[in-house]
Amino acid sequence: MSSVLVVGGTSGIGLEFARLRAGRGDEVVLTGRDGHRADTIAKEFGARGIALDLGRPGEITAALADVGRVDHLVIAGVSRDDNKVTEYDIDAALRLVTLKLVGYTEVVHTLTSRLHDDSAIVLFGGQAKERPYPGATTVATVNAGVGGLVNTLAVELAPIRVNAVHPGVVGDSPYWQAKPEKVLAALRTETPIGRLATMADVADAVDFLLRNGSVNAVELSVDGGWLLG
């Protein structure tokens, strides 16, 4: 049995992964900004939920105070902002940069003494770094920054392994399920495998990165070849 911490595990892919590992009998803790909601969701499948806001890094140490040894750490918390450089929203940009880069790093910093040589970490980026769209000014930038963060953490924390997963369009995720079917249909035609990636696909990729002891400092795309379209 492994101890697993999923930061940003109350919805979407983070929740999918937390359920996967709890279903195997692992000891899973997940976090969300709303502690009551996190605990309610976690209890549905035998996990524990706690409150943690990646956008408030000064509070992360206290939020994780009662988390013990961590074998596998997944930081899946994300935020989407529509922020064009021509209409730049500085507050929104600062929130996202803080959440994704400072918040992610502070979680790792806080847990350093609770990780061990065989621990593994997976950070979440995204394919906007490779295929930006209007309004992705900050999203594309921070997702590219995740790659640099993976590299420096893999060096500083060695032999602890650190990897990243970069999902493309995840068709059954809450964000994409809210899109019109014609949008999803068009995206499917641009994807070589003929379908969109699923949350289960991404959760499986995260699990692989955590389990394989020779995979380190890797940025794994899970997009069905969408970038080739």
Secondary structure in CASP SS format (residue, H / E / C, confidence):
PFRMAT SS
TARGET T0000
AUTHOR 0000-0000-0000
METHOD secondary structure of the structure
MODEL  1
M C 1.00
S C 1.00
S E 1.00
V E 1.00
L E 1.00
V E 1.00
V E 1.00
G C 1.00
G C 1.00
T C 1.00
S C 1.00
G H 1.00
I H 1.00
G H 1.00
L H 1.00
E H 1.00
F H 1.00
A H 1.00
R H 1.00
L H 1.00
R H 1.00
A H 1.00
G H 1.00
R C 1.00
G C 1.00
D C 1.00
E E 1.00
V E 1.00
V E 1.00
L E 1.00
T E 1.00
G E 1.00
R C 1.00
D C 1.00
G H 1.00
H H 1.00
R H 1.00
A H 1.00
D H 1.00
T H 1.00
I H 1.00
A H 1.00
K H 1.00
E C 1.00
F C 1.00
G C 1.00
A C 1.00
R E 1.00
G E 1.00
I E 1.00
A E 1.00
L C 1.00
D C 1.00
L C 1.00
G C 1.00
R C 1.00
P H 1.00
G H 1.00
E H 1.00
I H 1.00
T H 1.00
A H 1.00
A H 1.00
L C 1.00
A C 1.00
D C 1.00
V C 1.00
G C 1.00
R C 1.00
V C 1.00
D C 1.00
H E 1.00
L E 1.00
V E 1.00
I E 1.00
A C 1.00
G C 1.00
V C 1.00
S C 1.00
R C 1.00
D C 1.00
D C 1.00
N E 1.00
K C 1.00
V H 1.00
T H 1.00
E H 1.00
Y C 1.00
D C 1.00
I H 1.00
D H 1.00
A H 1.00
A H 1.00
L H 1.00
R H 1.00
L H 1.00
V H 1.00
T H 1.00
L H 1.00
K H 1.00
L H 1.00
V H 1.00
G H 1.00
Y H 1.00
T H 1.00
E H 1.00
V H 1.00
V H 1.00
H H 1.00
T H 1.00
L H 1.00
T H 1.00
S H 1.00
R H 1.00
L C 1.00
H C 1.00
D C 1.00
D C 1.00
S C 1.00
A E 1.00
I E 1.00
V E 1.00
L E 1.00
F E 1.00
G C 1.00
G C 1.00
Q H 1.00
A H 1.00
K H 1.00
E C 1.00
R C 1.00
P C 1.00
Y C 1.00
P C 1.00
G C 1.00
A E 1.00
T H 1.00
T H 1.00
V H 1.00
A H 1.00
T H 1.00
V H 1.00
N H 1.00
A H 1.00
G H 1.00
V H 1.00
G H 1.00
G H 1.00
L H 1.00
V H 1.00
N H 1.00
T H 1.00
L H 1.00
A H 1.00
V H 1.00
E H 1.00
L C 1.00
A C 1.00
P C 1.00
I C 1.00
R E 1.00
V E 1.00
N E 1.00
A E 1.00
V E 1.00
H E 1.00
P E 1.00
G C 1.00
V C 1.00
V E 1.00
G C 1.00
D C 1.00
S C 1.00
P H 1.00
Y H 1.00
W H 1.00
Q H 1.00
A C 1.00
K C 1.00
P C 1.00
E H 1.00
K H 1.00
V H 1.00
L H 1.00
A H 1.00
A H 1.00
L H 1.00
R H 1.00
T H 1.00
E C 1.00
T C 1.00
P C 1.00
I C 1.00
G C 1.00
R C 1.00
L C 1.00
A E 1.00
T C 1.00
M H 1.00
A H 1.00
D H 1.00
V H 1.00
A H 1.00
D H 1.00
A H 1.00
V H 1.00
D H 1.00
F H 1.00
L H 1.00
L H 1.00
R H 1.00
N C 1.00
G C 1.00
S C 1.00
V C 1.00
N C 1.00
A C 1.00
V C 1.00
E E 1.00
L E 1.00
S E 1.00
V E 1.00
D C 1.00
G C 1.00
G C 1.00
W H 1.00
L H 1.00
L H 1.00
G C 1.00
END
